[in-house]
């Protein structure tokens, strides 16, 4: 009998060891799955921001041509041209979504003033070059708005993943931190510059 008792105890111990190992493996797989999910979400945020930057760069590239076109008709508006040029440079040097949003808002206001200057010159508005630039800028403004919305939605999804259970258990120890939204603070800056005449 004592031998059967030992065999029974050894058998029970083996079963418990197997159960514990299986539980450890399951917890490990769960942690790996959560970690990978958070990495994918963080990468989607980075990709969405890269798409915003592509559209912003496209916008920045159009501005010098637009300024030069308007300069040809309204050379005396140096202050406006300088404001647009400075705002463009500040937007290009902005780091991160919050700083970029502020700089882009200022740039939009400066562009609005530039289009107000162009409004006073019907012959300028009638040129093919100006109309093409106007159409490209309008298209780019729409693409910036869409990219910004996609980025903000992606950030929201990422925040939900790192701030809710069980993702929050993995997020902190592995350095997953919140990201900034790309939002314009000033209500006047929320409006895209009017580009239709």
Secondary structure, 3 states (H helix, E strand, C coil): CHHHHHHHHHHHHHHHHHHHHHHHHHHHHHHHHHHHHHHHHHHHHHHHHHHHHHHHHHHHHHHHHHHHHHHCCCCCCHHHHHHHHHHHHHHHHCCHHHHHHHHHHHHHHHHHHHHHHHHCCHHHHCCHHHHHHHHHHHHHHHHHHHHHHHHHHHHHHHHHHHHCCCHHHHHCCCCCCCCCCCCCCCHHHHCCCCCCC
